Amino acid sequence: SYVEWYQKKYYQDLRDDYLTPDEWSALGETRAFLQPFWKITQLTEGRYATLDRSLFTMDVLHKHYTQAFQKHSGNATLRSCIAASWAVFDKYYQLTDESPAYGAAIILHPSRRVAHIKKNWPKSWHKPVLDGVRKHWKDYYHELPLPTTTPQLRDEIRRLDEYDLLARELDVVSPSMSELDEYDAFTTQPPIVIDCSPLSWWLREEQQQTYPRLSRMAVDILSIPAMSAEPERVFSGARRTISWDRCQLGSRTIERGECMKSWIKSGITQGYPVDLLEAEGIEDNNVEGLDDSAGWQSSNPDSV
């Protein structure tokens, strides 16, 4: 390579910093070991990274540590470095057991579910996480009130004749979720391939109707950022909203402005009137009902 050619040509000048072939080999092995860490950092610090990536990527690292420790059994130096790193990683890996949210993010991912745990985790780990997630479901979501049936739907049910009512009782395609535990119904199904993020999948109308309570739990869990990087970026960006000449903005106004800015950047509001307002350059003081204190009148789309 060019680096090797350069070293040989200027060896006298570089002799104190010259790298031997063995040292180059050690650097290559170190780089290969660290590559998954770099990739996982990119995957979990982004704007759209949510909690489902946290424990999954830690599972990837756990497998990486296991394989690397065996692969480099003949390299005492690198093996000791891997062992020290593994000890630190294991500390944080075990901390995920303290909250059911991490396990729930795996189980509620339509492409992973319980199958991921049964395939990739030691059997002794299964019961604690499954019991913890189920308890969270039972305590906070299992008894959530469902929307009442609309009058139009009630009228439709009343118009069913005797045959239709009997035939409905024999239906095996879509039994009423009132007769099933939504959590059991979802987790016992095999994983499926999805064409979107798990959060977007749960926000679809068909999932909301099929799992009215479980979808609430899934949205709550899968909305949690994988890292604090993006919330910190949003927080730091608030300084542009609260300039020196806008110090009287109320807290609710600032909150709404930051939410709107984040929604516009992420595309959540695409197709809604807010995009039309931004495109036409209409100032915020022409939008009614957005402020609860003085100061909003001085804002504009470019400064939000």
PASEBA-1860 file (N, C-alpha, C; in nm, 3 decimals):
! residues 304
1> SYVEWYQK> 0.084/-0.119/0.000/0.000/0.000/0.000/0.088/0.125/0.000 ~ 0.024/0.238/-0.022/0.099/0.364/-0.025/0.161/0.394/0.110 ~ 0.092/0.360/0.218/0.146/0.386/0.352/0.274/0.307/0.374 ~ 0.273/0.180/0.332/0.393/0.097/0.348/0.509/0.151/0.263 ~ 0.478/0.192/0.140/0.581/0.250/0.053/0.640/0.375/0.116 ~ 0.553/0.459/0.172/0.597/0.584/0.235/0.687/0.555/0.356 ~ 0.648/0.454/0.436/0.728/0.419/0.553/0.868/0.372/0.515 ~ 0.874/0.289/0.412/1.003/0.235/0.369/1.091/0.345/0.310
9> KYYQDLRD> 1.032/0.434/0.235/1.109/0.540/0.171/1.166/0.638/0.274 ~ 1.088/0.668/0.376/1.131/0.766/0.476/1.156/0.700/0.612 ~ 1.212/0.581/0.606/1.231/0.503/0.728/1.317/0.577/0.830 ~ 1.421/0.643/0.785/1.512/0.712/0.877/1.438/0.820/0.956 ~ 1.346/0.888/0.889/1.270/0.992/0.958/1.160/0.934/1.047 ~ 1.113/0.815/1.012/0.998/0.757/1.083/1.036/0.640/1.173 ~ 1.166/0.614/1.188/1.205/0.490/1.255/1.150/0.480/1.397 ~ 1.129/0.594/1.466/1.075/0.588/1.602/0.925/0.555/1.602
17> DYLTPDEW> 0.860/0.579/1.487/0.716/0.554/1.478/0.683/0.447/1.375 ~ 0.783/0.377/1.331/0.763/0.277/1.225/0.681/0.159/1.278 ~ 0.581/0.117/1.199/0.496/0.005/1.238/0.542/-0.122/1.167 ~ 0.563/-0.224/1.244/0.604/-0.353/1.189/0.484/-0.425/1.129 ~ 0.506/-0.527/1.045/0.394/-0.604/0.991/0.303/-0.662/1.100 ~ 0.362/-0.705/1.211/0.280/-0.759/1.320/0.190/-0.651/1.380 ~ 0.242/-0.530/1.388/0.162/-0.419/1.442/0.050/-0.381/1.346 ~ 0.079/-0.385/1.216/-0.027/-0.360/1.118/-0.135/-0.468/1.128
25> SALGETRA> -0.094/-0.591/1.149/-0.191/-0.700/1.164/-0.277/-0.680/1.287 ~ -0.215/-0.634/1.397/-0.290/-0.609/1.520/-0.391/-0.496/1.500 ~ -0.350/-0.394/1.425/-0.442/-0.283/1.396/-0.561/-0.332/1.313 ~ -0.534/-0.418/1.215/-0.642/-0.471/1.133/-0.741/-0.553/1.214 ~ -0.690/-0.636/1.305/-0.778/-0.716/1.389/-0.859/-0.628/1.484 ~ -0.796/-0.525/1.536/-0.866/-0.433/1.626/-0.977/-0.359/1.552 ~ -0.945/-0.313/1.431/-1.046/-0.243/1.352/-1.164/-0.335/1.322 ~ -1.136/-0.459/1.286/-1.244/-0.554/1.256/-1.331/-0.579/1.378
33> FLQPFWKI> -1.269/-0.586/1.496/-1.346/-0.608/1.618/-1.435/-0.489/1.650 ~ -1.387/-0.368/1.624/-1.461/-0.247/1.660/-1.569/-0.209/1.559 ~ -1.566/-0.267/1.439/-1.662/-0.227/1.335/-1.808/-0.237/1.380 ~ -1.852/-0.347/1.444/-1.993/-0.352/1.488/-2.029/-0.242/1.587 ~ -1.934/-0.198/1.669/-1.961/-0.091/1.764/-1.990/0.039/1.690 ~ -1.911/0.067/1.587/-1.934/0.187/1.506/-2.072/0.182/1.439 ~ -2.104/0.067/1.381/-2.232/0.054/1.310/-2.349/0.069/1.407 ~ -2.340/0.010/1.524/-2.448/0.017/1.622/-2.466/0.159/1.673
41> TQLTEGRY> -2.356/0.231/1.690/-2.366/0.372/1.731/-2.445/0.452/1.628 ~ -2.417/0.428/1.500/-2.490/0.498/1.393/-2.638/0.461/1.394 ~ -2.667/0.334/1.422/-2.806/0.287/1.418/-2.890/0.338/1.534 ~ -2.827/0.364/1.647/-2.904/0.397/1.767/-2.904/0.545/1.803 ~ -2.821/0.627/1.738/-2.818/0.768/1.774/-2.895/0.855/1.676 ~ -2.952/0.795/1.572/-3.021/0.873/1.470/-3.156/0.924/1.514 ~ -3.214/1.007/1.431/-3.342/1.070/1.462/-3.455/0.970/1.474 ~ -3.450/0.862/1.398/-3.561/0.768/1.395/-3.535/0.641/1.477
49> ATLDRSLF> -3.425/0.638/1.552/-3.393/0.519/1.632/-3.481/0.514/1.756 ~ -3.550/0.403/1.776/-3.635/0.387/1.893/-3.590/0.267/1.975 ~ -3.660/0.242/2.085/-3.612/0.148/2.185/-3.596/0.006/2.132 ~ -3.667/-0.029/2.026/-3.655/-0.166/1.973/-3.513/-0.197/1.926 ~ -3.436/-0.093/1.894/-3.298/-0.116/1.848/-3.201/-0.136/1.964 ~ -3.236/-0.089/2.082/-3.141/-0.091/2.194/-3.103/-0.233/2.232 ~ -3.201/-0.312/2.276/-3.170/-0.447/2.323/-3.128/-0.538/2.208 ~ -3.185/-0.516/2.090/-3.148/-0.599/1.975/-3.000/-0.580/1.940
57> TMDVLHKH> -2.955/-0.455/1.936/-2.814/-0.430/1.903/-2.722/-0.479/2.015 ~ -2.771/-0.478/2.138/-2.691/-0.535/2.247/-2.682/-0.687/2.233 ~ -2.789/-0.749/2.184/-2.783/-0.893/2.155/-2.680/-0.921/2.045 ~ -2.675/-0.832/1.946/-2.575/-0.846/1.840/-2.434/-0.838/1.899 ~ -2.413/-0.742/1.988/-2.282/-0.728/2.050/-2.247/-0.848/2.138 ~ -2.345/-0.901/2.208/-2.320/-1.018/2.292/-2.270/-1.135/2.206 ~ -2.334/-1.153/2.093/-2.290/-1.259/2.001/-2.151/-1.228/1.945 ~ -2.128/-1.101/1.917/-1.997/-1.059/1.864/-1.887/-1.086/1.965
65> YTQAFQKH> -1.912/-1.054/2.091/-1.812/-1.081/2.195/-1.781/-1.230/2.204 ~ -1.886/-1.312/2.203/-1.868/-1.457/2.216/-1.782/-1.512/2.103 ~ -1.813/-1.470/1.980/-1.739/-1.520/1.865/-1.596/-1.466/1.862 ~ -1.580/-1.338/1.896/-1.446/-1.276/1.892/-1.355/-1.337/1.998 ~ -1.411/-1.370/2.114/-1.330/-1.428/2.222/-1.275/-1.565/2.180 ~ -1.356/-1.638/2.107/-1.311/-1.769/2.058/-1.214/-1.754/1.941 ~ -1.244/-1.659/1.853/-1.163/-1.639/1.733/-1.019/-1.600/1.768 ~ -1.003/-1.517/1.869/-0.871/-1.465/1.904/-0.813/-1.537/2.026
73> SGNATLRS> -0.844/-1.663/2.039/-0.794/-1.741/2.154/-0.641/-1.747/2.157 ~ -0.577/-1.735/2.041/-0.432/-1.741/2.036/-0.364/-1.607/2.050 ~ -0.441/-1.499/2.059/-0.385/-1.364/2.072/-0.412/-1.315/2.214 ~ -0.317/-1.335/2.303/-0.339/-1.303/2.444/-0.366/-1.154/2.467 ~ -0.296/-1.069/2.392/-0.312/-0.924/2.412/-0.453/-0.879/2.374 ~ -0.495/-0.914/2.253/-0.627/-0.874/2.207/-0.736/-0.942/2.289 ~ -0.715/-1.065/2.327/-0.814/-1.139/2.406/-0.836/-1.073/2.542 ~ -0.729/-1.025/2.604/-0.745/-0.957/2.733/-0.819/-0.824/2.718
81> CIAASWAV> -0.795/-0.756/2.606/-0.868/-0.631/2.579/-1.016/-0.659/2.558 ~ -1.046/-0.765/2.485/-1.186/-0.803/2.462/-1.253/-0.838/2.593 ~ -1.183/-0.911/2.680/-1.240/-0.950/2.809/-1.272/-0.829/2.896 ~ -1.182/-0.730/2.897/-1.206/-0.609/2.976/-1.325/-0.532/2.921 ~ -1.333/-0.522/2.789/-1.445/-0.454/2.726/-1.575/-0.527/2.752 ~ -1.571/-0.659/2.746/-1.690/-0.742/2.767/-1.745/-0.722/2.909 ~ -1.657/-0.708/3.006/-1.701/-0.689/3.145/-1.781/-0.559/3.160 ~ -1.735/-0.453/3.093/-1.808/-0.325/3.098/-1.941/-0.338/3.025
89> FDKYYQLT> -1.938/-0.400/2.908/-2.062/-0.419/2.832/-2.164/-0.499/2.911 ~ -2.119/-0.605/2.977/-2.210/-0.692/3.050/-2.280/-0.618/3.163 ~ -2.212/-0.521/3.222/-2.273/-0.441/3.328/-2.399/-0.371/3.278 ~ -2.390/-0.309/3.161/-2.504/-0.236/3.106/-2.606/-0.331/3.043 ~ -2.559/-0.442/2.993/-2.649/-0.543/2.938/-2.744/-0.594/3.047 ~ -2.691/-0.616/3.166/-2.773/-0.665/3.276/-2.869/-0.558/3.328 ~ -2.833/-0.431/3.313/-2.921/-0.324/3.358/-3.053/-0.320/3.281 ~ -3.055/-0.375/3.161/-3.180/-0.376/3.084/-3.286/-0.464/3.150
97> DESPAYGA> -3.243/-0.553/3.242/-3.339/-0.638/3.312/-3.422/-0.559/3.413 ~ -3.377/-0.439/3.448/-3.445/-0.362/3.551/-3.571/-0.294/3.500 ~ -3.590/-0.289/3.371/-3.711/-0.229/3.313/-3.771/-0.324/3.211 ~ -3.904/-0.346/3.217/-3.967/-0.434/3.118/-3.975/-0.372/2.980 ~ -3.945/-0.243/2.969/-3.959/-0.174/2.841/-3.867/-0.233/2.735 ~ -3.746/-0.273/2.773/-3.651/-0.326/2.675/-3.700/-0.458/2.618 ~ -3.744/-0.548/2.706/-3.798/-0.675/2.658/-3.924/-0.655/2.578 ~ -4.009/-0.560/2.621/-4.134/-0.533/2.550/-4.106/-0.482/2.409
105> AIILHPSR> -4.001/-0.401/2.393/-3.967/-0.348/2.260/-3.930/-0.460/2.164 ~ -3.865/-0.565/2.216/-3.833/-0.681/2.133/-3.959/-0.761/2.102 ~ -4.039/-0.789/2.204/-4.157/-0.873/2.188/-4.262/-0.807/2.100 ~ -4.276/-0.675/2.109/-4.377/-0.604/2.031/-4.329/-0.569/1.890 ~ -4.206/-0.602/1.858/-4.158/-0.583/1.721/-4.217/-0.695/1.635 ~ -4.297/-0.663/1.534/-4.365/-0.768/1.456/-4.270/-0.864/1.385 ~ -4.145/-0.824/1.366/-4.049/-0.913/1.300/-3.964/-0.993/1.399 ~ -3.989/-0.975/1.529/-3.909/-1.047/1.629/-3.997/-1.125/1.726
113> RVAHIKKN> -4.080/-1.055/1.802/-4.173/-1.118/1.897/-4.099/-1.209/1.995 ~ -4.169/-1.306/2.049/-4.110/-1.397/2.146/-4.008/-1.489/2.080 ~ -4.022/-1.510/1.950/-3.930/-1.600/1.878/-3.785/-1.554/1.890 ~ -3.763/-1.424/1.892/-3.626/-1.372/1.905/-3.565/-1.415/2.037 ~ -3.642/-1.406/2.143/-3.592/-1.441/2.276/-3.564/-1.591/2.285 ~ -3.656/-1.671/2.235/-3.639/-1.816/2.244/-3.522/-1.867/2.160 ~ -3.494/-1.799/2.051/-3.384/-1.843/1.964/-3.248/-1.795/2.012 ~ -3.242/-1.673/2.062/-3.112/-1.609/2.084/-3.071/-1.595/2.230
121> WPKSWHKP> -3.161/-1.619/2.323/-3.127/-1.602/2.464/-3.115/-1.737/2.532 ~ -3.029/-1.750/2.633/-3.027/-1.873/2.714/-3.163/-1.896/2.779 ~ -3.199/-2.020/2.795/-3.332/-2.054/2.847/-3.358/-1.993/2.984 ~ -3.254/-1.980/3.065/-3.271/-1.925/3.200/-3.310/-1.777/3.198 ~ -3.291/-1.710/3.084/-3.328/-1.569/3.073/-3.473/-1.550/3.031 ~ -3.537/-1.653/2.979/-3.669/-1.636/2.919/-3.774/-1.591/3.020 ~ -3.789/-1.667/3.127/-3.900/-1.644/3.220/-3.899/-1.504/3.282 ~ -3.786/-1.453/3.331/-3.789/-1.319/3.391/-3.839/-1.210/3.297
129> VLDGVRKH> -3.789/-1.211/3.173/-3.830/-1.104/3.081/-3.973/-1.123/3.034 ~ -4.015/-1.246/3.007/-4.152/-1.270/2.963/-4.252/-1.237/3.074 ~ -4.219/-1.274/3.196/-4.308/-1.242/3.309/-4.314/-1.092/3.332 ~ -4.200/-1.024/3.318/-4.198/-0.879/3.339/-4.281/-0.804/3.237 ~ -4.270/-0.843/3.110/-4.348/-0.776/3.005/-4.496/-0.806/3.021 ~ -4.529/-0.930/3.053/-4.671/-0.965/3.073/-4.730/-0.887/3.191 ~ -4.654/-0.872/3.299/-4.702/-0.796/3.415/-4.726/-0.650/3.377 ~ -4.635/-0.594/3.297/-4.653/-0.456/3.252/-4.781/-0.443/3.170
137> WKDYYHEL> -4.807/-0.540/3.084/-4.929/-0.542/3.004/-5.052/-0.551/3.095 ~ -5.051/-0.642/3.190/-5.166/-0.662/3.278/-5.191/-0.540/3.367 ~ -5.084/-0.479/3.415/-5.098/-0.369/3.510/-5.146/-0.240/3.445 ~ -5.105/-0.214/3.322/-5.128/-0.081/3.265/-5.215/-0.078/3.140 ~ -5.232/-0.189/3.071/-5.300/-0.183/2.942/-5.414/-0.283/2.927 ~ -5.411/-0.393/2.999/-5.507/-0.500/2.978/-5.651/-0.455/3.001 ~ -5.672/-0.364/3.095/-5.807/-0.320/3.129/-5.840/-0.181/3.074 ~ -5.763/-0.132/2.981/-5.793/-0.001/2.924/-5.932/-0.001/2.861
145> PLPTTTPQ> -6.012/0.103/2.883/-6.144/0.108/2.820/-6.133/0.120/2.669 ~ -6.218/0.049/2.599/-6.221/0.054/2.453/-6.323/0.156/2.407 ~ -6.304/0.214/2.289/-6.405/0.305/2.234/-6.539/0.233/2.220 ~ -6.645/0.302/2.254/-6.778/0.241/2.243/-6.816/0.221/2.097 ~ -6.899/0.123/2.072/-6.945/0.095/1.936/-7.027/0.211/1.885 ~ -7.003/0.252/1.763/-7.076/0.363/1.705/-7.221/0.325/1.680 ~ -7.316/0.421/1.685/-7.457/0.390/1.657/-7.476/0.321/1.523 ~ -7.398/0.361/1.421/-7.413/0.301/1.289/-7.381/0.152/1.294
153> LRDEIRRL> -7.274/0.116/1.368/-7.236/-0.024/1.378/-7.338/-0.102/1.459 ~ -7.394/-0.041/1.564/-7.495/-0.109/1.645/-7.619/-0.137/1.561 ~ -7.657/-0.040/1.476/-7.773/-0.061/1.390/-7.747/-0.175/1.292 ~ -7.622/-0.183/1.242/-7.588/-0.290/1.148/-7.600/-0.426/1.216 ~ -7.554/-0.435/1.342/-7.562/-0.561/1.414/-7.707/-0.600/1.437 ~ -7.791/-0.501/1.469/-7.933/-0.532/1.495/-8.003/-0.581/1.368 ~ -7.953/-0.542/1.251/-8.018/-0.582/1.127/-7.982/-0.724/1.085 ~ -7.883/-0.787/1.152/-7.847/-0.923/1.117/-7.963/-1.018/1.150
161> DEYDLLAR> -7.991/-1.109/1.056/-8.097/-1.207/1.083/-8.039/-1.325/1.163 ~ -8.126/-1.422/1.189/-8.086/-1.534/1.274/-7.970/-1.613/1.213 ~ -7.975/-1.632/1.083/-7.867/-1.706/1.016/-7.733/-1.634/1.032 ~ -7.734/-1.500/1.009/-7.610/-1.424/1.019/-7.551/-1.431/1.160 ~ -7.635/-1.425/1.259/-7.586/-1.432/1.397/-7.524/-1.568/1.427 ~ -7.589/-1.675/1.377/-7.533/-1.809/1.398/-7.401/-1.826/1.322 ~ -7.396/-1.775/1.199/-7.275/-1.786/1.119/-7.159/-1.709/1.183 ~ -7.190/-1.595/1.245/-7.085/-1.517/1.310/-7.021/-1.595/1.425
169> ELDVVSPS> -7.100/-1.674/1.495/-7.047/-1.752/1.606/-6.948/-1.859/1.559 ~ -6.959/-1.899/1.431/-6.868/-2.000/1.377/-6.743/-1.940/1.313 ~ -6.734/-1.808/1.313/-6.622/-1.741/1.248/-6.491/-1.775/1.320 ~ -6.391/-1.818/1.243/-6.260/-1.851/1.300/-6.150/-1.759/1.246 ~ -6.188/-1.665/1.160/-6.088/-1.579/1.099/-6.051/-1.463/1.189 ~ -6.150/-1.395/1.243/-6.123/-1.277/1.325/-6.212/-1.276/1.448 ~ -6.185/-1.362/1.546/-6.264/-1.361/1.668/-6.250/-1.229/1.742 ~ -6.352/-1.195/1.817/-6.352/-1.069/1.889/-6.239/-1.065/1.990
177> MSELDEYD> -6.168/-0.952/1.993/-6.059/-0.938/2.088/-6.110/-0.929/2.232 ~ -6.240/-0.903/2.247/-6.295/-0.902/2.382/-6.293/-1.041/2.442 ~ -6.286/-1.144/2.358/-6.283/-1.282/2.405/-6.141/-1.337/2.412 ~ -6.042/-1.260/2.367/-5.904/-1.305/2.365/-5.816/-1.206/2.440 ~ -5.704/-1.254/2.488/-5.602/-1.165/2.542/-5.518/-1.116/2.424 ~ -5.518/-0.986/2.400/-5.448/-0.931/2.284/-5.299/-0.965/2.287 ~ -5.242/-0.961/2.405/-5.099/-0.990/2.417/-5.070/-1.133/2.374 ~ -5.151/-1.228/2.422/-5.132/-1.368/2.383/-5.155/-1.387/2.234
185> AFTTQPPI> -5.260/-1.320/2.182/-5.292/-1.335/2.040/-5.178/-1.288/1.951 ~ -5.111/-1.180/1.992/-5.002/-1.125/1.911/-4.873/-1.205/1.927 ~ -4.836/-1.234/2.050/-4.705/-1.295/2.075/-4.697/-1.440/2.031 ~ -4.811/-1.508/2.021/-4.808/-1.649/1.980/-4.799/-1.664/1.829 ~ -4.816/-1.555/1.755/-4.804/-1.561/1.610/-4.658/-1.556/1.568 ~ -4.624/-1.616/1.455/-4.484/-1.612/1.409/-4.446/-1.472/1.362 ~ -4.319/-1.435/1.368/-4.275/-1.305/1.318/-4.303/-1.291/1.169 ~ -4.321/-1.167/1.128/-4.348/-1.138/0.987/-4.251/-1.030/0.939
193> VIDCSPLS> -4.232/-1.024/0.809/-4.150/-0.919/0.749/-4.236/-0.795/0.731 ~ -4.186/-0.680/0.771/-4.261/-0.555/0.755/-4.183/-0.460/0.664 ~ -4.256/-0.367/0.603/-4.195/-0.274/0.508/-4.182/-0.134/0.566 ~ -4.182/-0.124/0.698/-4.176/0.006/0.764/-4.116/-0.015/0.903 ~ -4.108/0.091/0.980/-4.060/0.078/1.117/-4.168/0.009/1.201 ~ -4.130/-0.055/1.312/-4.232/-0.119/1.397/-4.333/-0.019/1.451 ~ -4.291/0.103/1.479/-4.384/0.204/1.527/-4.487/0.237/1.420 ~ -4.443/0.255/1.296/-4.536/0.283/1.186/-4.632/0.167/1.166
201> WWLREEQQ> -4.583/0.045/1.182/-4.669/-0.073/1.167/-4.781/-0.072/1.269 ~ -4.748/-0.038/1.392/-4.851/-0.035/1.497/-4.946/0.083/1.482 ~ -4.906/0.186/1.414/-4.992/0.303/1.395/-5.092/0.284/1.282 ~ -5.078/0.177/1.206/-5.172/0.151/1.098/-5.309/0.115/1.154 ~ -5.410/0.152/1.080/-5.547/0.135/1.129/-5.581/-0.011/1.156 ~ -5.530/-0.103/1.072/-5.565/-0.243/1.091/-5.511/-0.298/1.223 ~ -5.392/-0.250/1.264/-5.338/-0.295/1.392/-5.414/-0.232/1.508 ~ -5.453/-0.107/1.491/-5.529/-0.038/1.596/-5.664/-0.106/1.619
209> QTYPRLSR> -5.723/-0.156/1.513/-5.852/-0.223/1.526/-5.837/-0.365/1.580 ~ -5.734/-0.435/1.534/-5.713/-0.573/1.578/-5.665/-0.581/1.722 ~ -5.576/-0.488/1.759/-5.520/-0.487/1.894/-5.541/-0.348/1.957 ~ -5.664/-0.312/1.991/-5.690/-0.176/2.039/-5.614/-0.139/2.165 ~ -5.594/-0.235/2.255/-5.521/-0.206/2.378/-5.370/-0.228/2.360 ~ -5.334/-0.339/2.299/-5.193/-0.370/2.281/-5.124/-0.267/2.193 ~ -5.197/-0.211/2.097/-5.137/-0.109/2.011/-5.101/0.016/2.092 ~ -5.179/0.045/2.197/-5.145/0.158/2.285/-5.012/0.131/2.355
217> MAVDILSI> -4.998/0.010/2.405/-4.873/-0.026/2.471/-4.756/-0.021/2.374 ~ -4.777/-0.074/2.253/-4.670/-0.076/2.154/-4.626/0.064/2.115 ~ -4.722/0.154/2.094/-4.688/0.291/2.057/-4.612/0.360/2.170 ~ -4.656/0.337/2.294/-4.586/0.397/2.408/-4.442/0.346/2.418 ~ -4.423/0.216/2.402/-4.289/0.157/2.416/-4.199/0.194/2.298 ~ -4.253/0.181/2.177/-4.171/0.200/2.057/-4.152/0.346/2.020 ~ -4.209/0.437/2.099/-4.183/0.580/2.078/-4.064/0.628/2.158 ~ -4.012/0.543/2.246/-3.899/0.583/2.331/-3.771/0.583/2.248
225> PAMSAEPE> -3.695/0.692/2.250/-3.569/0.694/2.173/-3.470/0.590/2.224 ~ -3.390/0.537/2.134/-3.290/0.437/2.173/-3.177/0.501/2.253 ~ -3.147/0.626/2.226/-3.042/0.699/2.297/-3.093/0.840/2.325 ~ -3.019/0.913/2.407/-3.057/1.051/2.438/-3.002/1.149/2.336 ~ -2.933/1.099/2.233/-2.868/1.189/2.137/-2.968/1.281/2.068 ~ -3.076/1.224/2.014/-3.173/1.307/1.942/-3.248/1.401/2.036 ~ -3.298/1.357/2.154/-3.360/1.453/2.246/-3.266/1.567/2.285 ~ -3.138/1.537/2.301/-3.042/1.642/2.334/-3.025/1.739/2.218
233> RVFSGARR> -3.029/1.688/2.095/-3.020/1.778/1.979/-3.142/1.869/1.973 ~ -3.259/1.811/2.000/-3.382/1.892/1.999/-3.377/1.998/2.108 ~ -3.331/1.957/2.226/-3.321/2.051/2.338/-3.225/2.165/2.304 ~ -3.110/2.131/2.247/-3.012/2.234/2.213/-3.065/2.328/2.105 ~ -3.148/2.273/2.016/-3.204/2.356/1.910/-3.303/2.460/1.959 ~ -3.350/2.445/2.083/-3.447/2.541/2.137/-3.386/2.680/2.152 ~ -3.254/2.688/2.157/-3.191/2.820/2.171/-3.221/2.909/2.051 ~ -3.248/2.848/1.936/-3.283/2.928/1.819/-3.425/2.980/1.830
241> TISWDRCQ> -3.509/2.908/1.903/-3.647/2.952/1.923/-3.652/3.066/2.025 ~ -3.573/3.054/2.130/-3.576/3.154/2.238/-3.458/3.249/2.220 ~ -3.470/3.339/2.126/-3.364/3.437/2.103/-3.376/3.548/2.207 ~ -3.278/3.640/2.207/-3.276/3.745/2.308/-3.398/3.835/2.301 ~ -3.455/3.852/2.183/-3.572/3.940/2.172/-3.703/3.862/2.185 ~ -3.697/3.737/2.230/-3.820/3.657/2.244/-3.821/3.587/2.381 ~ -3.765/3.652/2.480/-3.751/3.590/2.612/-3.882/3.580/2.688 ~ -3.989/3.641/2.639/-4.117/3.634/2.708/-4.205/3.520/2.657
249> LGSRTIER> -4.151/3.437/2.570/-4.228/3.321/2.524/-4.262/3.232/2.642 ~ -4.389/3.189/2.650/-4.431/3.100/2.757/-4.383/2.958/2.733 ~ -4.382/2.879/2.840/-4.332/2.741/2.830/-4.416/2.657/2.734 ~ -4.548/2.678/2.735/-4.634/2.600/2.645/-4.610/2.640/2.500 ~ -4.584/2.767/2.477/-4.555/2.812/2.341/-4.424/2.752/2.290 ~ -4.323/2.751/2.377/-4.194/2.692/2.339/-4.211/2.543/2.311 ~ -4.286/2.475/2.397/-4.308/2.332/2.378/-4.376/2.305/2.245 ~ -4.479/2.383/2.214/-4.550/2.363/2.088/-4.461/2.393/1.968
257> GECMKSWI> -4.383/2.499/1.980/-4.294/2.534/1.870/-4.190/2.427/1.843 ~ -4.131/2.372/1.949/-4.030/2.268/1.933/-4.092/2.139/1.879 ~ -4.212/2.107/1.925/-4.281/1.989/1.872/-4.308/2.006/1.723 ~ -4.357/2.124/1.686/-4.388/2.149/1.546/-4.263/2.141/1.459 ~ -4.153/2.197/1.509/-4.028/2.193/1.433/-3.982/2.049/1.413 ~ -3.989/1.970/1.520/-3.948/1.830/1.511/-4.038/1.752/1.416 ~ -4.169/1.779/1.423/-4.263/1.707/1.336/-4.240/1.740/1.189 ~ -4.213/1.868/1.161/-4.188/1.909/1.022/-4.062/1.842/0.969
265> KSGITQGY> -3.955/1.841/1.049/-3.829/1.780/1.006/-3.843/1.630/0.982 ~ -3.921/1.564/1.065/-3.934/1.418/1.053/-4.037/1.377/0.950 ~ -4.113/1.473/0.894/-4.211/1.440/0.791/-4.346/1.399/0.844 ~ -4.366/1.405/0.976/-4.493/1.363/1.034/-4.609/1.449/0.983 ~ -4.582/1.577/0.962/-4.689/1.669/0.923/-4.706/1.681/0.772 ~ -4.635/1.600/0.695/-4.642/1.612/0.550/-4.785/1.592/0.501 ~ -4.832/1.688/0.422/-4.968/1.680/0.371/-5.070/1.750/0.457 ~ -5.030/1.797/0.574/-5.121/1.868/0.663/-5.108/2.018/0.640
273> PVDLLEAE> -5.204/2.098/0.687/-5.202/2.242/0.661/-5.073/2.312/0.704 ~ -5.001/2.258/0.804/-4.879/2.325/0.848/-4.779/2.337/0.735 ~ -4.774/2.238/0.646/-4.683/2.247/0.532/-4.726/2.356/0.436 ~ -4.857/2.372/0.421/-4.907/2.477/0.333/-4.873/2.614/0.389 ~ -4.885/2.628/0.522/-4.851/2.755/0.584/-4.704/2.787/0.565 ~ -4.620/2.686/0.580/-4.477/2.707/0.566/-4.441/2.740/0.422 ~ -4.504/2.670/0.326/-4.473/2.692/0.186/-4.516/2.830/0.139 ~ -4.627/2.879/0.191/-4.679/3.008/0.149/-4.619/3.124/0.227
281> GIEDNNVE> -4.538/3.089/0.329/-4.473/3.195/0.405/-4.566/3.269/0.497 ~ -4.675/3.206/0.539/-4.768/3.272/0.630/-4.709/3.275/0.769 ~ -4.706/3.389/0.831/-4.643/3.402/0.961/-4.730/3.340/1.069 ~ -4.665/3.302/1.178/-4.735/3.234/1.286/-4.839/3.323/1.353 ~ -4.824/3.456/1.343/-4.923/3.540/1.411/-5.056/3.541/1.337 ~ -5.064/3.477/1.221/-5.191/3.461/1.151/-5.258/3.330/1.187 ~ -5.190/3.245/1.265/-5.245/3.117/1.305/-5.305/3.132/1.443 ~ -5.432/3.108/1.457/-5.502/3.127/1.583/-5.489/3.005/1.671
289> GLDDSAGW> -5.495/3.029/1.802/-5.505/2.920/1.897/-5.376/2.849/1.928 ~ -5.260/2.907/1.891/-5.134/2.839/1.918/-5.063/2.892/2.041 ~ -5.112/3.003/2.101/-5.039/3.065/2.208/-5.123/3.076/2.334 ~ -5.056/3.069/2.446/-5.124/3.089/2.572/-5.056/3.201/2.650 ~ -4.963/3.271/2.586/-4.896/3.381/2.653/-4.841/3.475/2.547 ~ -4.796/3.591/2.592/-4.740/3.689/2.499/-4.608/3.640/2.444 ~ -4.578/3.685/2.322/-4.448/3.653/2.265/-4.455/3.573/2.138 ~ -4.561/3.491/2.118/-4.571/3.409/1.998/-4.583/3.494/1.874
297> QSSNPDSV> -4.639/3.615/1.889/-4.664/3.699/1.772/-4.536/3.734/1.698 ~ -4.421/3.728/1.766/-4.297/3.769/1.701/-4.227/3.656/1.629 ~ -4.283/3.535/1.635/-4.215/3.421/1.575/-4.250/3.409/1.429 ~ -4.169/3.331/1.355/-4.194/3.306/1.215/-4.144/3.167/1.181 ~ -4.188/3.109/1.069/-4.151/2.971/1.036/-4.002/2.947/1.029 ~ -3.924/3.049/0.989/-3.781/3.028/0.975/-3.711/3.017/1.111 ~ -3.771/3.077/1.214/-3.705/3.077/1.344/-3.752/2.967/1.434 ~ -3.854/2.891/1.393/-3.905/2.781/1.475/-3.819/2.658/1.453
END
